[in-house]
C-alpha cells in the first residue's frame, strides 16, 4: 500500500511583516520590531495597503478635492478620516487649490527648547564724543581784553588832530594830537626857572621834572625843553596801542570801555572830536581796539549750553 504526501503551497499565505521608522527621512526598514538606529524611535509595522481599500497611493488622488492625507507621508490618501498606515498619525483633510490657506505663525515660531542658528547684527554701545551742529544767533565783536584807551593827562585845547575818522588804523607810538595846556606850560617855566636861578637845588629840580612826566611829557620832549631853554607851547599825545581808533564815551561813543561789547563794523565815520575843542584832565578821548582777535557772542538756549565747550 503506497501513501502519497502531496504538499501544496497556499497562495494566500500572509506576507512577511515589515517595520519602518516613523520619520520617513531616515529610510530605515526592518523585518522585526526594534528601535531606529538613527533617531532611536520605535519602529512601526507597515500594514499592507491592500487591506485598506479606502487608501489610494496614486498621484491622481492628491488632486482630489475630497480626501484625507498623512502630514508626514503625502503619498498616503484616504476617502475617510483615520490614521496613517505607515506612521500612525492622524490623517488631515486635503484642501482644494481654490481654498485660501490659513495664515499661521506656527511656521515662524520655534520651540523654546530648540536651538536656532542665526546671523543677527548687533549694536555695541560705546562712549565717545560727537560733533553736534546747532544754530545760534549772535554777532562778532572785538576782544575787549585787547582794548586800550587814549586819555589826556592835563587840561588844554586840541591844536592839531592827526586822526580824522572812526575805525582809522593806527600803530603804537603814532602821534594822535597836539594839545596846548596852560598848566603844562606853567610847569615847564618853573623847571626852567630853577635850572637858571638855583641849579644846585636838585631836589626841587627833580620834583619839577617828575611833575612834567606825570603830566604826560615824554623823556625826549623834556630833554628838548631843557636843552633849548624854552617851554613847548604844544605837547604831542602818542598812542600806546595798535589797532582801530574809536571815540570814547565822553567824545560821543556809546560803549567803548574795556569790558564793554559792541558789534564789529567797517563803516567809516568822521570823528566828533575836532581841533580847537577843549579836553579835561583825565578825560578818555579815544579807545583803540585790536582787530587781530575777535569774539563771537552767541545766544544759546539753556538746554544746549551744557553741550558747548570752549
C-alpha positions in Angstrom: 0.0 0.0 0.0 1.5 3.3 -1.1 0.7 6.5 0.8 1.4 9.8 -1.1 2.0 13.0 0.7 1.3 16.0 -1.5 2.4 19.4 -0.3 0.5 22.3 -1.6 1.6 25.9 -1.4 -1.1 28.3 -0.2 -1.0 31.4 -2.4 -3.0 33.3 0.3 -0.2 32.9 2.9 0.3 36.2 4.9 3.1 38.3 3.6 6.2 39.0 5.8 5.8 41.9 8.2 7.9 45.0 7.6 8.8 47.6 10.2 9.9 51.2 9.5 10.8 54.4 11.3 8.0 56.9 11.7 10.4 59.6 10.4 10.4 58.9 6.6 13.6 60.9 6.1 15.6 58.2 8.0 14.6 55.5 5.4 15.0 52.7 7.9 13.3 49.3 7.3 13.4 46.0 9.2 11.7 42.6 9.3 11.4 42.7 13.1 10.4 45.3 15.7 13.0 47.4 17.4 14.4 51.0 17.6 15.6 53.2 14.8 19.4 53.3 14.7 19.3 56.9 13.6 16.8 58.7 15.8 16.0 56.0 18.5 12.3 55.9 17.9 10.3 52.7 18.0 9.8 51.0 14.6 6.2 50.7 13.5 4.6 48.0 11.4 3.9 48.8 7.8 0.4 47.5 7.1 -0.5 46.0 3.8 -2.0 48.8 1.8 -4.3 46.3 0.0 -6.1 45.7 3.4 -7.1 49.3 3.3 -9.4 49.5 0.4 -10.1 53.2 1.1 -6.4 54.1 0.7 -5.1 55.2 -2.7 -1.3 55.7 -3.3 -1.6 57.3 -6.8 -0.7 60.8 -7.5 -4.1 61.4 -9.1 -5.8 61.1 -5.7 -3.6 64.0 -4.4 -5.5 66.4 -6.5 -8.9 65.1 -5.2 -10.9 67.8 -3.6 -12.4 65.4 -1.0 -10.0 63.2 0.8 -7.5 62.8 3.6 -3.7 62.5 3.6 -0.9 62.0 6.1 1.2 65.1 7.0 4.4 63.0 7.1 3.6 60.8 4.1 1.9 62.8 1.3 1.5 59.7 -0.8 -1.0 58.2 1.6 -4.5 59.2 0.8 -7.9 58.0 2.0 -11.5 58.9 1.4 -12.4 58.7 5.1 -10.7 60.0 8.2 -8.4 57.7 10.0 -4.7 57.1 10.8 -1.7 56.7 8.6 -0.8 53.1 8.0 2.9 54.0 7.9 3.4 56.2 11.0 0.0 56.0 12.7 -0.5 59.8 12.6 -4.0 61.3 12.2 -4.9 61.9 8.6 -5.7 65.5 7.6 -8.3 66.7 5.1 -6.9 67.7 1.7 -7.6 71.3 0.9 -8.5 72.3 -2.6 -6.3 74.6 -4.6 -9.0 77.2 -4.7 -9.5 77.2 -0.9 -7.5 80.0 0.7 -4.7 78.8 3.1 -5.0 79.9 6.6 -2.2 82.3 7.8 -0.4 80.9 10.8 2.7 81.9 12.7 3.5 78.3 13.6 6.0 78.2 10.7 7.8 81.1 12.3 7.7 80.1 15.9 10.3 77.8 17.3 10.1 75.6 20.3 11.7 77.1 23.4 14.0 74.0 23.8 15.3 74.2 20.2 18.5 75.9 19.2 18.4 78.2 16.2 21.5 79.4 14.3 21.0 82.9 13.0 23.2 85.8 11.8 21.7 88.8 13.6 23.6 92.1 13.5 24.3 93.5 17.0 24.8 97.1 18.1 27.5 97.7 20.7 27.2 100.8 22.9 30.3 102.8 23.5 31.1 106.3 24.9 32.6 108.8 22.5 32.4 112.5 21.7 30.4 113.6 18.6 30.2 117.0 17.0 26.7 118.3 17.1 25.7 121.2 15.0 23.3 123.8 16.3 22.1 127.2 15.1 22.7 130.2 17.3 22.2 133.9 16.6 24.8 136.5 17.7 27.4 138.9 16.5 31.1 139.4 16.2 32.8 141.9 18.5 36.3 142.9 19.4 38.2 141.2 22.2 37.9 143.7 25.0 41.0 142.4 26.7 42.9 143.9 23.8 41.4 147.3 24.2 43.4 150.4 25.1 42.4 154.0 26.0 44.0 157.3 24.9 43.3 159.9 27.6 44.6 163.4 28.4 46.8 163.8 31.5 46.2 167.6 31.6 43.6 170.1 30.6 44.0 172.1 27.4 42.9 172.8 23.8 43.5 170.5 20.8 45.7 172.4 18.5 46.3 169.6 15.9 44.4 166.4 15.3 46.2 163.7 13.3 43.3 161.2 13.0 40.2 162.1 11.1 37.8 159.1 11.0 36.4 156.4 13.3 37.9 152.9 12.8 41.1 154.5 11.4 44.0 152.2 11.7 46.8 153.4 13.9 50.1 152.0 15.2 51.8 152.0 18.5 53.9 155.2 19.0 51.9 157.1 16.4 51.2 160.8 17.1 47.4 161.4 17.7 47.1 165.1 18.6 48.9 168.2 19.8 47.4 169.9 22.9 48.1 173.4 24.2 47.9 173.3 28.0 48.5 176.4 30.3 49.0 174.0 33.2 51.8 172.2 31.3 53.3 175.5 30.1 53.5 176.7 33.7 55.2 173.5 34.9 57.8 173.9 32.1 58.5 177.5 33.1 59.0 176.6 36.7 61.6 173.9 35.7 63.5 176.4 33.5 63.5 179.0 36.3 65.0 176.5 38.8 67.7 175.4 36.3 68.6 179.0 35.7 68.4 180.5 39.2 69.0 177.6 41.5 70.9 174.8 39.6 72.3 173.4 42.8 68.8 172.6 44.2 68.5 169.1 42.8 65.5 168.2 45.0 63.3 170.9 43.5 64.6 170.3 40.0 63.8 166.6 40.2 60.4 167.3 41.6 59.7 169.7 38.7 60.8 167.1 36.2 58.7 164.4 37.9 55.6 166.7 37.6 56.1 167.1 33.9 56.5 163.3 33.4 53.2 162.8 35.3 51.5 165.4 33.1 52.3 163.3 30.0 55.6 164.7 28.7 57.9 162.1 27.3 61.6 162.0 28.2 62.5 163.2 24.7 60.2 166.2 25.0 61.5 167.1 28.4 65.1 166.9 27.2 64.3 169.2 24.3 62.9 171.8 26.7 65.9 171.7 29.0 68.3 171.8 26.0 66.7 174.8 24.3 65.8 176.6 27.5 62.4 177.4 26.0 59.0 175.9 27.0 56.9 173.9 24.5 53.6 175.5 23.9 52.2 172.3 22.3 52.6 168.9 23.7 52.0 165.8 21.5 49.9 162.9 22.6 51.0 159.5 21.3 49.2 156.1 21.2 50.5 153.2 23.3 48.4 150.7 21.3 47.9 149.4 17.7 44.5 148.9 16.2 41.4 150.7 15.1 40.6 154.0 16.8 37.1 154.7 18.2 35.7 157.6 20.1 35.3 157.3 23.8 32.2 157.8 25.9 32.9 161.4 26.7 33.6 162.0 23.0 30.3 160.5 21.7 30.7 156.7 21.8 28.1 154.6 23.4 30.1 151.7 24.8 33.9 151.6 24.4 35.4 151.0 27.8 37.4 147.8 28.3 35.0 145.1 29.1 32.2 146.6 27.0 30.7 144.8 24.0 29.8 146.2 20.6 29.4 144.7 17.1 32.3 144.9 14.7 31.6 147.4 11.9 33.5 148.6 8.8 31.7 151.8 8.3 34.0 154.9 8.5 32.5 158.0 10.0 34.0 161.4 10.8 35.2 161.9 14.4 33.2 164.2 16.6 36.4 165.4 18.2 37.6 168.4 16.4 40.6 170.7 16.5 40.0 173.6 18.9 38.0 171.6 21.3 39.0 171.6 25.0 39.7 168.4 26.9 39.8 167.9 30.7 42.5 166.3 32.7 41.9 162.5 32.9 39.3 162.6 30.1 39.2 159.5 27.9 39.3 160.8 24.3 39.8 157.7 22.2 39.7 153.9 22.5 41.8 151.6 20.4 40.6 148.1 19.5 42.9 145.3 18.3 41.3 143.7 15.2 43.6 140.7 15.3 41.4 139.0 17.9 37.6 139.0 18.0 34.8 137.3 19.9 31.6 135.7 18.7 28.8 136.5 21.2 26.0 133.9 20.6 22.6 133.4 22.2 22.5 129.8 23.2 19.4 128.1 24.9 19.8 126.9 28.4 19.3 123.3 27.4 22.1 123.4 24.8 24.6 125.3 27.0 26.0 122.1 28.5 26.9 120.8 25.1 29.1 123.8 24.3 32.8 123.6 25.2 35.4 126.3 24.7 
